[in-house]
Amino acid sequence: MDNFFITQEPYIHIGNKRFLGRVGNTLIKSLGLRYTLHQHLDWTTDMNSVEQRINYFHLLDAVIAYHVPGDVVELGCYTGQCALLFQKIIADHNSDKQLHLYDSFDTHFSFKGNIEQELVSNFERANLKQPVLHKGYFEQTLPANLPEQICFAHIDCGFGGEPQQHREIMLHCLTHLYPRLSRGAVVVLMDYHDDQTGDKGADANPGVKLACDAFFADRPEKVASLYGNEYSHGFFRKL
């Protein structure tokens, strides 16, 4: 199974900046120069970096390959950049795992249309099975709408709010996910940033680490930081 789809639409957003960068790098290469243009990610459209997507691929691929029981969950899906990738991996394994997505669909960032409909349309364009959508705030949908067993979860509930408020939302999510995680299940934490690791990515939502420090203080799992280029994230595996 290849993973070149990681950098293809609709699995990842490709805007004019990225197109202009490709043209510029092609020109530079034709001149025989050993340089490339670097384009900064736009957090309003680029919900994750290619490096993060490579991490998602390998973590979910391993969970399915090693037959960890349960379904796949994403808390905070927006228009589905990550969700499309998750469903593509599930499909390429011919797995019967179900993808569950949770979002209020109220946070628009730079998108002007109907976020929920855009997500559905993205799955249609990719010719992928539609996920199970759970619309509402996490306080409303968790834990009642969670599957009984979970093998993989991605938590991306950043909304640009105050860190302590984000900490409380993260703690709510972790508290209700944790008991449903199968042994060996993986949870990826978007915006987990630990200065002690040398992570050079953005500390966009400090509430993530604040919540993890509190939640894992008396639990055996530890969060490991992952390289994500301009963005930060981490993961833990259920023991």
N, CA and C of each residue as an Amber inpcrd file, in Angstrom:
protein
   717
   0.8480000  -1.2010000   0.0000000   0.0000000   0.0000000   0.0000000
   0.8810000   1.2490000   0.0000000   0.7100000   2.1240000  -1.0000000
   1.4810000   3.3650000  -1.0350000   0.7540000   4.4490000  -0.2400000
   1.4620000   5.5480000   0.0130000   0.8360000   6.6500000   0.7400000
   1.0310000   7.9880000   0.0260000   1.1720000   7.9490000  -1.2970000
   1.3620000   9.1810000  -2.0510000   0.1040000  10.0450000  -2.0420000
  -1.0450000   9.4630000  -1.7240000  -2.2840000  10.2320000  -1.6570000
  -2.2440000  11.2750000  -0.5420000  -1.2790000  11.1550000   0.3720000
  -1.1680000  12.1080000   1.4820000  -1.0850000  13.5450000   0.9750000
  -0.4250000  13.7480000  -0.1570000  -0.2050000  15.1120000  -0.6550000
  -1.1060000  15.4710000  -1.8260000  -2.1510000  14.6880000  -2.0560000
  -3.0350000  14.9300000  -3.1930000  -4.3740000  15.4820000  -2.7330000
  -4.9780000  16.3190000  -3.5680000  -6.3590000  16.7340000  -3.3110000
  -7.3050000  15.5570000  -3.5720000  -8.4240000  15.4550000  -2.8710000
  -8.9050000  16.3830000  -1.8460000  -8.4060000  16.0670000  -0.4430000
  -7.4450000  15.1230000  -0.3410000  -6.9700000  14.7240000   0.9940000
  -6.2130000  15.8410000   1.6930000  -5.6900000  16.7850000   0.9210000
  -5.0210000  17.9340000   1.5120000  -5.3590000  19.1570000   0.6750000
  -5.4670000  20.3050000   1.3260000  -5.7880000  21.5390000   0.6140000
  -4.5920000  21.9840000  -0.2160000  -4.8380000  22.3380000  -1.4820000
  -3.7800000  22.8810000  -2.3400000  -4.2620000  24.2260000  -2.8600000
  -3.6610000  25.2850000  -2.3280000  -4.0660000  26.6260000  -2.7230000
  -3.0990000  27.2530000  -3.7070000  -3.3370000  28.5310000  -4.0100000
  -2.5010000  29.2320000  -4.9820000  -1.0580000  29.3520000  -4.5340000
  -0.8410000  29.5240000  -3.2240000   0.5250000  29.6530000  -2.7350000
   1.3260000  28.4030000  -3.0330000   0.7080000  27.2400000  -2.8020000
   1.4290000  26.0000000  -3.0390000   1.6850000  25.8060000  -4.5380000
   0.7280000  26.2090000  -5.3570000   0.8930000  26.1130000  -6.8080000
   2.0310000  27.0100000  -7.2700000   2.0540000  28.2560000  -6.7890000
   3.1110000  29.1840000  -7.1730000   4.4690000  28.6890000  -6.6990000
   4.4830000  28.0460000  -5.5280000   5.7390000  27.4880000  -5.0170000
   6.2680000  26.3930000  -5.9200000   5.3660000  25.5280000  -6.4020000
   5.7860000  24.4470000  -7.2990000   6.3610000  25.0080000  -8.5980000
   5.6980000  26.0460000  -9.1280000   6.1900000  26.6690000 -10.3600000
   7.5610000  27.2890000 -10.1250000   7.6900000  28.0000000  -8.9890000
   8.9660000  28.6260000  -8.6730000  10.0800000  27.6090000  -8.4920000
   9.7870000  26.5060000  -7.7960000  10.8110000  25.4830000  -7.5790000
  11.1940000  24.7770000  -8.8760000  10.2150000  24.6220000  -9.7780000
  10.5230000  24.0350000 -11.0840000  11.4870000  24.9310000 -11.8580000
  11.2630000  26.2430000 -11.8100000  12.1440000  27.1990000 -12.4750000
  13.5440000  27.1690000 -11.8690000  13.6120000  27.1520000 -10.5430000
  14.9090000  27.1160000  -9.8640000  15.6820000  25.8570000 -10.2470000
  14.9700000  24.7230000 -10.2930000  15.6040000  23.4620000 -10.6560000
  16.1280000  23.5010000 -12.0860000  15.3590000  24.1280000 -12.9960000
  15.7780000  24.1950000 -14.4020000  17.0470000  25.0250000 -14.5650000
  17.3000000  25.9110000 -13.6120000  18.5060000  26.7390000 -13.6540000
  19.7040000  26.0380000 -13.0160000  19.4780000  24.8320000 -12.5010000
  20.5590000  24.0640000 -11.9050000  20.9470000  24.5130000 -10.5120000
  20.0680000  25.2730000  -9.8480000  20.3660000  25.7760000  -8.5020000
  19.8830000  24.7940000  -7.4450000  20.6470000  24.6490000  -6.3790000
  20.2900000  23.7040000  -5.3170000  19.5540000  24.4240000  -4.1810000
  18.4840000  25.0650000  -4.5430000  17.6630000  25.7710000  -3.5780000
  16.1990000  25.4720000  -3.8760000  15.3700000  25.6450000  -2.8720000
  13.9280000  25.5350000  -3.0660000  13.2320000  26.6490000  -2.2940000
  12.0590000  27.0340000  -2.7740000  11.2360000  28.0020000  -2.0650000
  10.4940000  27.2920000  -0.9400000  10.4220000  27.9270000   0.2150000
   9.6710000  27.3710000   1.3390000   8.4530000  28.2440000   1.5870000
   7.2750000  27.6250000   1.5780000   6.0370000  28.3570000   1.8070000
   5.5050000  28.0500000   3.2030000   5.2390000  29.0900000   3.9540000
   4.6910000  28.8920000   5.2840000   3.2430000  28.4230000   5.1840000
   2.8640000  27.5540000   6.1210000   1.4920000  27.0630000   6.1560000
   0.5440000  28.1710000   6.5990000  -0.6590000  28.1210000   6.1000000
  -1.7070000  29.0630000   6.4710000  -2.6840000  28.3320000   7.3810000
  -2.6970000  28.6850000   8.6570000  -3.4960000  27.9370000   9.6330000
  -4.9970000  28.0290000   9.3600000  -5.4290000  29.0060000   8.5450000
  -6.8530000  29.1280000   8.2430000  -7.3060000  28.1540000   7.1580000
  -6.3550000  27.5830000   6.4100000  -6.7120000  26.6210000   5.3610000
  -5.9600000  25.3050000   5.4900000  -4.7080000  25.3740000   5.9430000
  -3.8820000  24.1680000   6.0930000  -4.0400000  23.6420000   7.5140000
  -4.9590000  22.7070000   7.7000000  -5.2640000  22.2220000   9.0410000
  -4.1700000  21.3270000   9.6100000  -3.2530000  20.8640000   8.7650000
  -2.1400000  20.0190000   9.2230000  -1.0430000  20.0620000   8.1740000
   0.1530000  19.6860000   8.5780000   1.2970000  19.6810000   7.6650000
   1.4680000  18.3060000   7.0390000   2.2520000  18.2310000   5.9690000
   2.5340000  16.9420000   5.3350000   3.2240000  16.0130000   6.3190000
   4.1420000  16.5620000   7.1260000   4.8390000  15.7240000   8.1070000
   3.8660000  15.1140000   9.1070000   2.8860000  15.8830000   9.5230000
   1.8790000  15.3420000  10.4340000   1.0770000  14.2420000   9.7510000
   0.7460000  14.4390000   8.4940000  -0.0440000  13.4590000   7.7640000
   0.7260000  12.1440000   7.5860000   2.0170000  12.2440000   7.4150000
   2.8420000  11.0300000   7.3520000   2.7630000  10.2830000   8.6820000
   2.8050000  11.0330000   9.7930000   2.6610000  10.4030000  11.1090000
   1.2940000   9.7450000  11.2620000   0.2350000  10.4480000  10.8460000
  -1.1080000   9.8620000  10.9160000  -1.1640000   8.5450000  10.1470000
  -0.6050000   8.5780000   8.9510000  -0.6350000   7.3840000   8.1000000
  -0.0030000   6.1970000   8.8090000   1.2060000   6.3650000   9.3140000
   1.9120000   5.2280000   9.9110000   1.2530000   4.7500000  11.2030000
   0.7340000   5.6850000  12.0040000   0.1050000   5.2840000  13.2650000
  -1.1980000   4.5260000  13.0200000  -2.0580000   5.0430000  12.1460000
  -3.3190000   4.3520000  11.8790000  -3.0790000   3.0580000  11.0980000
  -2.1560000   3.0900000  10.1580000  -1.8210000   1.8880000   9.3980000
  -1.3970000   0.7620000  10.3400000  -0.5590000   1.0810000  11.3360000
  -0.0850000   0.0690000  12.2770000  -1.2110000  -0.4570000  13.1540000
  -2.0890000   0.4240000  13.6080000  -3.2250000   0.0210000  14.4390000
  -4.0950000  -1.0000000  13.7030000  -4.3510000  -0.7320000  12.4230000
  -5.1810000  -1.6520000  11.6370000  -4.4210000  -2.9350000  11.3340000
  -3.1390000  -2.8090000  10.9740000  -2.3390000  -3.9860000  10.6270000
  -2.1940000  -4.9470000  11.8060000  -2.1470000  -4.4050000  13.0250000
  -1.9960000  -5.2450000  14.2200000  -3.3370000  -5.5900000  14.8650000
  -4.4110000  -5.3060000  14.1460000  -5.7530000  -5.7570000  14.5310000
  -6.1770000  -5.2510000  15.9100000  -5.8630000  -4.0050000  16.2070000
  -6.3580000  -3.4020000  17.4460000  -7.8640000  -3.2060000  17.2790000
  -8.6830000  -3.7520000  18.1680000 -10.1430000  -3.6710000  17.9900000
 -10.6890000  -2.2680000  18.2320000 -11.7810000  -1.9700000  17.5300000
 -12.4630000  -0.7000000  17.7400000 -12.5530000   0.1220000  16.4750000
 -13.2760000   1.2340000  16.5850000 -13.4810000   2.1450000  15.4670000
 -12.5330000   3.3320000  15.5460000 -12.5820000   4.1790000  14.5210000
 -11.7190000   5.3510000  14.4100000 -12.5460000   6.5970000  14.6930000
 -11.9760000   7.4930000  15.4990000 -12.6970000   8.6740000  15.9750000
 -11.8660000   9.9210000  15.7180000 -12.5330000  10.9900000  15.2950000
 -11.8750000  12.3000000  15.2340000 -12.7490000  13.3280000  15.9190000
 -12.1750000  14.0180000  16.8780000 -12.8760000  15.0800000  17.6030000
 -12.3830000  16.4140000  17.0580000 -13.2010000  17.0410000  16.2300000
 -12.8240000  18.2650000  15.5440000 -12.3550000  17.9370000  14.1400000
 -13.2540000  17.9930000  13.1800000 -12.9260000  17.5160000  11.8300000
 -12.9350000  18.6180000  10.7760000 -13.6060000  19.7420000  11.0520000
 -13.7020000  20.8570000  10.0980000 -14.1910000  20.3320000   8.7480000
 -13.4820000  20.6050000   7.6460000 -13.9460000  20.1620000   6.3290000
 -13.4060000  18.7900000   5.9380000 -12.6480000  18.1540000   6.8280000
 -12.2930000  16.7530000   6.6120000 -10.9240000  16.4480000   6.0560000
  -9.9790000  17.3700000   6.1510000  -8.6440000  17.0790000   5.6140000
  -8.0490000  15.8180000   6.2350000  -8.1090000  15.7250000   7.5460000
  -7.5770000  14.5330000   8.2220000  -8.5200000  13.3470000   8.0570000
  -9.8130000  13.6100000   8.1630000 -10.8000000  12.5370000   8.0900000
 -10.7280000  11.7980000   6.7620000 -10.5240000  12.5130000   5.6690000
 -10.3800000  11.8780000   4.3580000  -9.2000000  10.9220000   4.3540000
  -8.1050000  11.3660000   4.9460000  -6.9090000  10.5250000   5.0380000
  -7.2050000   9.2640000   5.8510000  -7.8830000   9.4170000   6.9810000
  -8.1940000   8.2630000   7.8250000  -9.0700000   7.2580000   7.0670000
 -10.0940000   7.7670000   6.3730000 -10.9860000   6.8600000   5.6550000
 -10.2710000   6.1820000   4.4920000  -9.3490000   6.8910000   3.8460000
  -8.5790000   6.3040000   2.7550000  -7.7270000   5.1400000   3.2670000
  -7.1200000   5.3070000   4.4310000  -6.2990000   4.2400000   5.0120000
  -7.1760000   3.0430000   5.3740000  -8.3390000   3.3150000   5.9750000
  -9.2780000   2.2400000   6.3110000  -9.6770000   1.4790000   5.0500000
 -10.0090000   2.2320000   3.9910000 -10.4430000   1.6030000   2.7400000
  -9.3300000   0.7840000   2.1050000  -8.1050000   1.2870000   2.1300000
  -6.9930000   0.5660000   1.5070000  -6.6650000  -0.7300000   2.2380000
  -7.0640000  -0.8200000   3.5030000  -6.9000000  -2.0580000   4.2630000
  -8.1000000  -2.9960000   4.0990000  -9.1270000  -2.5400000   3.3850000
 -10.3830000  -3.2980000   3.3110000 -10.9030000  -3.6110000   4.7080000
 -10.7300000  -2.6570000   5.5930000 -11.1380000  -2.8240000   6.9850000
 -12.6150000  -2.4790000   7.1630000 -13.2520000  -3.1220000   8.1220000
 -14.6490000  -2.8060000   8.4240000 -14.7680000  -1.7700000   9.5400000
 -13.6640000  -1.1480000   9.9170000 -13.7120000  -0.1220000  10.9590000
 -14.5250000   1.0690000  10.4750000 -15.3000000   1.6560000  11.3850000
 -16.1510000   2.7930000  11.0560000 -15.4670000   4.0750000  11.5160000
 -15.5460000   5.1060000  10.6890000 -15.0010000   6.4120000  11.0410000
 -16.1130000   7.2880000  11.6130000 -15.8990000   7.7810000  12.8400000
 -16.8470000   8.6650000  13.5230000 -16.2340000  10.0580000  13.6430000
 -16.9670000  11.0830000  13.2170000 -16.4980000  12.4610000  13.2720000
 -17.4010000  13.2940000  14.1700000 -16.7690000  14.1510000  14.9860000
 -17.4870000  14.9750000  15.9570000 -17.0950000  16.4400000  15.7540000
 -18.0700000  17.2870000  15.5620000 -17.7850000  18.7090000  15.3530000
 -19.0790000  19.4960000  15.4970000 -18.9500000  20.7410000  15.9470000
 -20.1160000  21.6280000  15.9850000 -20.3920000  22.2210000  14.6100000
 -19.3530000  22.2420000  13.7540000 -19.4190000  22.8610000  12.4260000
 -19.7650000  24.3420000  12.5140000 -19.4210000  24.9570000  13.6420000
 -19.6880000  26.3800000  13.8480000 -18.4610000  27.2650000  13.6090000
 -17.2560000  26.7070000  13.7750000 -16.0240000  27.4900000  13.6220000
 -15.6230000  27.5140000  12.1580000 -15.6470000  28.6910000  11.5430000
 -15.4880000  28.7800000  10.0960000 -14.0540000  29.0770000   9.6490000
 -13.2110000  29.6210000  10.5240000 -11.8760000  30.0630000  10.1120000
 -12.0440000  30.9260000   8.8560000 -11.5100000  30.5110000   7.7130000
 -11.6350000  31.3340000   6.4980000 -12.6950000  30.7980000   5.5350000
 -13.3590000  29.6980000   5.9070000 -14.3290000  29.0890000   4.9990000
 -15.6620000  29.8330000   5.0930000 -16.2490000  30.1410000   3.9400000
 -17.4570000  30.9730000   3.9010000 -18.7570000  30.1740000   3.7800000
 -18.6600000  28.9040000   3.3900000 -19.8730000  28.1440000   3.1200000
 -20.3180000  27.2720000   4.2790000 -21.0740000  26.2450000   3.9550000
 -21.5740000  25.2740000   4.9260000 -20.4870000  24.2290000   5.1640000
 -19.9060000  24.2360000   6.3460000 -18.7550000  23.3760000   6.6290000
 -19.1450000  21.9060000   6.5530000 -20.2730000  21.5610000   7.1470000
 -20.7110000  20.1660000   7.1370000 -20.9310000  19.6660000   5.7140000
 -21.5730000  20.4670000   4.8820000 -21.8200000  20.0590000   3.5000000
 -20.5220000  19.9580000   2.7200000 -19.5730000  20.8380000   3.0030000
 -18.2710000  20.7640000   2.3320000 -17.5570000  19.4610000   2.6750000
 -17.6390000  19.0480000   3.9330000 -17.0450000  17.7810000   4.3420000
 -17.6730000  16.6130000   3.5750000 -18.9990000  16.5950000   3.5230000
 -19.7010000  15.5310000   2.8000000 -19.2870000  15.5260000   1.3300000
 -19.2040000  16.7100000   0.7370000 -18.8220000  16.8210000  -0.6700000
 -17.3940000  16.3520000  -0.8990000 -16.5040000  16.6390000   0.0450000
 -15.1230000  16.1850000  -0.0810000 -15.0310000  14.6610000  -0.1060000
 -15.8400000  14.0030000   0.7060000 -15.8600000  12.5390000   0.7030000
 -16.4350000  12.0110000  -0.6090000 -17.4390000  12.6940000  -1.1330000
 -18.0190000  12.2930000  -2.4190000 -16.9900000  12.4220000  -3.5320000
 -16.2540000  13.5360000  -3.5510000 -15.2540000  13.7590000  -4.5990000
 -14.1240000  12.7430000  -4.5230000 -13.8160000  12.3030000  -3.3020000
 -12.7510000  11.3190000  -3.1210000 -13.2390000   9.8900000  -3.3240000
 -14.5440000   9.7380000  -3.5610000 -15.1500000   8.4150000  -3.7440000
 -14.8890000   7.5270000  -2.5330000 -15.0800000   8.1020000  -1.3640000
 -14.8740000   7.3830000  -0.1150000 -16.2010000   7.2340000   0.6270000
 -16.2820000   6.1800000   1.4280000 -17.4620000   5.9510000   2.2650000
 -17.6720000   7.1330000   3.2070000 -18.9050000   7.5700000   3.3260000
 -19.2190000   8.6870000   4.2130000 -19.0290000   8.2710000   5.6760000
 -18.4640000   9.1580000   6.4950000 -18.3020000   8.8600000   7.9220000
 -19.6190000   9.0260000   8.6710000 -19.6400000   8.5850000   9.9070000
 -20.7780000   8.8440000  10.7940000 -20.5330000  10.1980000  11.4480000
 -21.4340000  11.1440000  11.2110000 -21.2700000  12.4920000  11.7520000
 -22.0610000  12.6560000  13.0430000 -21.3940000  13.2500000  14.0370000
 -22.0290000  13.5480000  15.3180000 -21.9280000  15.0610000  15.5110000
 -22.9950000  15.7640000  15.1680000 -22.9700000  17.2190000  15.1730000
 -23.3500000  17.7530000  16.5430000 -22.5170000  18.6750000  17.0460000
 -22.7810000  19.2680000  18.3510000 -21.4860000  19.5220000  19.0880000
 -21.5760000  20.2100000  20.1990000 -20.3920000  20.4420000  21.0250000
 -20.0500000  19.1680000  21.7790000 -18.7540000  19.0080000  22.0840000
 -18.3000000  17.7630000  22.7090000 -19.0100000  17.4940000  24.0260000
 -19.3720000  18.5490000  24.7270000 -20.1050000  18.3680000  25.9840000
 -21.4710000  17.7190000  25.7410000 -21.9830000  17.8390000  24.5150000
 -23.2840000  17.2630000  24.1710000 -23.1560000  15.8590000  23.5860000
 -22.0830000  15.6220000  22.8280000 -21.9610000  14.3570000  22.0850000
 -21.1000000  13.3080000  22.7860000 -20.2880000  13.7270000  23.7580000
 -19.4440000  12.7800000  24.4990000 -19.9230000  12.6740000  25.9280000
 -20.0250000  11.4480000  26.4480000 -19.6400000  10.1650000  25.8590000
 -20.7570000   9.4260000  25.1250000 -21.9870000   9.9600000  25.1350000
 -23.1460000   9.1910000  24.6660000 -22.9750000   8.6610000  23.2400000
 -22.3420000   9.4330000  22.3580000 -22.2560000   9.0530000  20.9510000
 -20.9400000   8.3810000  20.5650000 -20.1120000   8.0630000  21.5320000
 -18.8500000   7.3910000  21.2290000 -19.0830000   5.8980000  20.9760000
 -18.3100000   5.2860000  20.0520000 -18.3970000   3.8280000  19.8940000
 -17.9070000   3.1210000  21.1460000 -18.3320000   1.8900000  21.3470000
 -17.9690000   1.1450000  22.5530000 -16.4660000   0.8970000  22.6400000
 -15.8290000   0.6250000  21.4930000 -14.3820000   0.4130000  21.4550000
 -13.7640000   1.3500000  20.4240000 -12.5980000   1.8760000  20.7630000
 -11.8890000   2.8080000  19.8890000 -10.4580000   2.3240000  19.7030000
 -10.0090000   2.2640000  18.4520000  -8.6310000   1.8330000  18.1700000
  -7.7180000   3.0030000  17.8520000  -8.3100000   4.1060000  17.3890000
  -7.5190000   5.2750000  16.9840000  -8.3840000   6.5080000  17.1370000
  -7.7900000   7.5640000  17.6880000  -8.5170000   8.8280000  17.8270000
  -7.5810000   9.9850000  17.5140000  -8.1400000  11.0020000  16.9140000
  -7.4210000  12.2470000  16.6510000  -8.2080000  13.3610000  17.3170000
  -7.5670000  14.0730000  18.2390000  -8.2300000  15.1630000  18.9480000
  -7.6740000  16.4810000  18.4310000  -8.5260000  17.2760000  17.7900000
  -8.1370000  18.5760000  17.2580000  -9.2670000  19.5530000  17.5410000
  -9.3290000  19.9910000  18.7810000 -10.4500000  20.8400000  19.1830000
 -10.0080000  22.2700000  19.4700000  -8.9240000  22.6980000  18.8130000
  -8.4820000  24.0720000  18.9680000  -9.4630000  25.0550000  18.3420000
  -9.7490000  26.1170000  19.0480000 -10.7140000  27.1030000  18.5500000
 -10.2100000  28.5220000  18.7470000  -8.9380000  28.6540000  19.1740000
  -8.3640000  29.9740000  19.3450000  -8.7580000  30.6660000  20.6310000
  -9.3350000  29.9020000  21.5610000  -9.7940000  30.4860000  22.8160000
  -8.7290000  30.5270000  23.8920000  -9.1500000  30.8750000  25.0860000
  -8.2500000  31.0080000  26.2290000  -7.7280000  29.6340000  26.6420000
  -6.4140000  29.5090000  26.9860000  -5.8120000  28.1910000  27.2670000
  -6.5340000  27.3820000  28.3370000  -6.9810000  28.0090000  29.4160000
  -7.6510000  27.2500000  30.4770000  -8.9950000  26.7010000  30.0030000
  -9.6750000  27.4460000  29.1490000 -10.9340000  26.9530000  28.5910000
 -10.6630000  25.7620000  27.6750000  -9.6080000  25.8620000  26.8810000
  -9.2360000  24.7570000  25.9990000  -8.8080000  23.5470000  26.8290000
  -8.1220000  23.7830000  27.9360000  -7.7170000  22.7000000  28.8370000
  -8.9340000  21.9200000  29.3220000  -9.9980000  22.6240000  29.7090000
 -11.1890000  21.9510000  30.2210000 -11.8750000  21.1210000  29.1300000
 -11.8990000  21.6440000  27.8980000 -12.4870000  20.8850000  26.7930000
 -11.6680000  19.6290000  26.5230000 -10.3390000  19.7760000  26.5210000
  -9.4570000  18.6250000  26.3030000  -9.6360000  17.5770000  27.3940000
  -9.7460000  18.0180000  28.6280000  -9.9320000  17.0750000  29.7360000
 -11.2550000  16.3320000  29.5920000 -12.2830000  17.0220000  29.1320000
 -13.5790000  16.3670000  28.8880000 -13.4120000  15.2770000  27.8330000
 -12.7260000  15.6000000  26.7450000 -12.5170000  14.6290000  25.6670000
 -11.7010000  13.4350000  26.1500000 -10.5920000  13.6800000  26.8160000
  -9.7230000  12.5920000  27.2840000 -10.4330000  11.7100000  28.3010000
 -11.1710000  12.3250000  29.1940000 -11.8670000  11.5760000  30.2480000
 -12.8370000  10.5630000  29.6570000 -13.5330000  10.9300000  28.5920000
 -14.5430000  10.0400000  28.0240000 -13.9930000   9.1110000  26.9480000
 -12.8940000   9.4990000  26.2960000 -12.2650000   8.6070000  25.3230000
 -11.5230000   7.4630000  26.0060000 -10.7910000   7.7870000  27.0330000
  -9.8360000   6.8590000  27.6420000 -10.4430000   5.4990000  27.9900000
 -11.6090000   5.4380000  28.6470000 -12.1580000   4.1170000  29.0040000
 -12.5680000   3.2780000  27.7950000 -12.7700000   3.9020000  26.6420000
 -13.2090000   3.1730000  25.4430000 -12.0340000   2.6880000  24.5930000
 -10.8250000   3.1110000  24.9330000  -9.6550000   2.7650000  24.1330000
  -9.2590000   1.3150000  24.3460000  -9.0930000   0.5750000  23.2560000
  -8.5850000  -0.7910000  23.3470000  -7.0970000  -0.7570000  23.7080000
  -6.6190000  -1.8620000  24.2310000  -5.1830000  -1.9550000  24.4900000
  -4.4320000  -1.8400000  23.1660000  -3.4490000  -0.9560000  23.1000000
  -2.7170000  -0.7170000  21.8720000  -3.2930000   0.3940000  21.0210000
  -4.4400000   0.9510000  21.4250000  -5.0510000   2.0540000  20.6760000
  -4.1480000   3.2880000  20.7310000  -4.2280000   4.1010000  19.6870000
  -3.4120000   5.3110000  19.5660000  -4.3080000   6.5350000  19.5760000
  -3.8890000   7.5480000  20.3270000  -4.5790000   8.8370000  20.3170000
  -3.5650000   9.9060000  19.9240000  -3.8650000  10.6340000  18.8520000
  -3.0100000  11.7170000  18.3700000  -3.6020000  13.0390000  18.8520000
  -2.7370000  13.9020000  19.3750000  -3.1660000  15.1460000  20.0050000
  -2.6290000  16.3320000  19.2180000  -3.4930000  16.9330000  18.4180000
  -3.0910000  18.1030000  17.6510000  -2.7380000  19.2430000  18.5930000
  -1.6630000  19.9770000  18.2670000  -1.1940000  21.1570000  19.0100000
  -0.5290000  20.8050000  20.3330000  -0.2440000  19.5150000  20.5660000
   0.5370000  19.1890000  21.7660000   1.9620000  19.6910000  21.5470000
   2.4060000  20.5850000  22.4060000   3.7190000  21.2290000  22.2350000
   4.4880000  21.1670000  23.5470000   5.6830000  20.5950000  23.4940000
   6.5340000  20.4630000  24.6790000   7.8860000  21.0890000  24.3730000
   8.1680000  22.2390000  24.9890000   9.4320000  22.9340000  24.7480000
  10.6410000  22.0780000  25.1080000  10.4770000  21.1650000  26.0620000
  11.6050000  20.3590000  26.5330000  12.1020000  19.3720000  25.4740000
  11.2980000  19.1090000  24.4520000  11.6900000  18.1430000  23.4200000
  12.4510000  18.7900000  22.2740000  12.5150000  20.1040000  22.2520000
  13.1330000  20.7880000  21.1270000  12.1860000  21.0000000  19.9700000
  10.9010000  20.8380000  20.2190000   9.8840000  21.0310000  19.1830000
   9.9090000  22.4910000  18.7260000  10.1290000  22.6810000  17.4310000
  10.1750000  24.0300000  16.8630000   8.8370000  24.4450000  16.2550000
   7.8370000  23.5800000  16.3330000   6.5210000  23.9240000  15.8010000
   5.8290000  24.9620000  16.6640000   4.7220000  25.4810000  16.1520000
   3.9860000  26.5240000  16.8610000   3.2850000  25.9680000  18.0970000
   3.3510000  26.7140000  19.1800000   2.5840000  26.3650000  20.3870000
   1.2310000  27.0600000  20.2730000   0.4070000  26.5640000  19.3690000
  -0.8250000  27.2580000  18.9860000  -1.9020000  27.1860000  20.0550000
  -1.9490000  26.0890000  20.7940000  -2.9930000  25.8920000  21.8030000
  -2.3840000  25.2800000  23.0700000  -1.8280000  26.1120000  23.9540000
  -1.1620000  25.6140000  25.1610000  -2.0560000  24.7660000  26.0510000
  -3.3680000  24.9190000  25.9130000  -4.2880000  24.1450000  26.7360000
  -4.1700000  22.6510000  26.5250000  -3.6550000  22.2230000  25.3670000
  -3.5130000  20.7870000  25.1030000  -2.5230000  20.1670000  26.0830000
  -1.3380000  20.7590000  26.1980000  -0.3470000  20.1900000  27.1250000
  -0.7800000  20.3580000  28.5760000  -1.4360000  21.4690000  28.8830000
  -1.9320000  21.6490000  30.2470000  -2.8800000  20.5090000  30.6180000
  -3.7570000  20.1410000  29.7020000  -4.7030000  19.0570000  29.9570000
  -3.9890000  17.7210000  30.0680000  -3.0350000  17.4700000  29.1840000
  -2.3130000  16.1900000  29.2040000  -1.4770000  16.0410000  30.4690000
  -0.8390000  17.1140000  30.9080000  -0.0530000  17.0650000  32.1440000
  -0.9360000  16.6580000  33.3160000  -2.1440000  17.1970000  33.3550000
  -3.0580000  16.8720000  34.4510000  -3.6140000  15.4600000  34.3040000
  -4.0140000  15.0920000  33.1060000  -4.6930000  13.8120000  32.8980000
  -3.7640000  12.6240000  33.1100000  -2.5240000  12.7370000  32.6460000
  -1.6070000  11.5990000  32.7110000  -0.7140000  11.6040000  33.9570000
  -0.9780000  12.5080000  34.8780000  -0.1620000  12.5810000  36.0980000
  -0.2090000  11.2890000  36.8990000  -1.3550000  10.5890000  36.8780000
  -1.4870000   9.3530000  37.6550000  -1.8640000   8.1670000  36.7670000
  -1.4790000   8.2360000  35.4900000  -1.7490000   7.1330000  34.5660000
  -0.4370000   6.6340000  33.9620000  -0.3990000   5.3860000  33.5070000
   0.8730000   4.8190000  33.0320000   1.3230000   5.3500000  31.6740000
   0.4040000   5.8440000  30.8530000   0.7850000   6.3250000  29.5260000
   1.5010000   7.6760000  29.6090000   2.3880000   7.8980000  28.6640000
   3.0650000   9.1780000  28.5260000   2.9110000   9.6830000  27.0990000
   2.7540000  10.9840000  26.9540000   2.6050000  11.5710000  25.6250000
   3.9870000  11.7860000  25.0160000   4.1560000  11.3520000  23.7750000
   5.4000000  11.5520000  23.0370000   5.1680000  12.6210000  21.9750000
   6.0890000  13.5590000  21.8650000   6.0030000  14.5860000  20.8380000
   6.3770000  14.0040000  19.4780000   5.7550000  14.5350000  18.4310000
   6.0250000  14.1170000  17.0670000   6.4330000  15.3320000  16.2380000
   7.3730000  15.1320000  15.3240000   7.7850000  16.2270000  14.4550000
   6.6750000  16.5370000  13.4520000   6.2750000  17.8020000  13.3910000
   5.2220000  18.2100000  12.4720000   5.5730000  19.4430000  11.6680000
   6.8910000  19.7400000  11.5490000   7.3640000  20.9250000  10.8450000
   6.8430000  22.1680000  11.5500000   6.0040000  22.9700000  10.9060000
   5.5510000  24.2280000  11.5090000   4.4940000  24.0320000  12.5820000
   3.8500000  22.8770000  12.6110000   2.8230000  22.5860000  13.5950000
   3.3600000  21.5870000  14.6150000   2.6980000  21.5380000  15.7490000
   3.0790000  20.6020000  16.8050000   1.9760000  19.5720000  17.0200000
   2.3830000  18.3680000  17.4030000   1.4210000  17.3730000  17.8540000
   2.1630000  16.2710000  18.5950000   1.4010000  15.3960000  19.2420000
   1.9710000  14.2950000  19.9950000   0.9930000  13.1290000  19.9890000
   1.3890000  12.0320000  20.6380000   0.4890000  10.8790000  20.7000000
   0.7960000  10.0460000  21.9290000  -0.1660000   9.1980000  22.2940000
   0.0810000   8.1680000  23.2980000  -0.5830000   6.8890000  22.8420000
  -0.0810000   5.7860000  23.3580000  -0.6390000   4.4700000  23.0590000
  -1.1850000   3.8630000  24.3430000  -2.4230000   3.3830000  24.2990000
  -3.0770000   2.8460000  25.4970000  -2.3780000   1.5480000  25.9380000
  -1.9920000   1.5210000  27.2020000  -1.3040000   0.3490000  27.7600000
  -2.3130000  -0.6300000  28.3450000
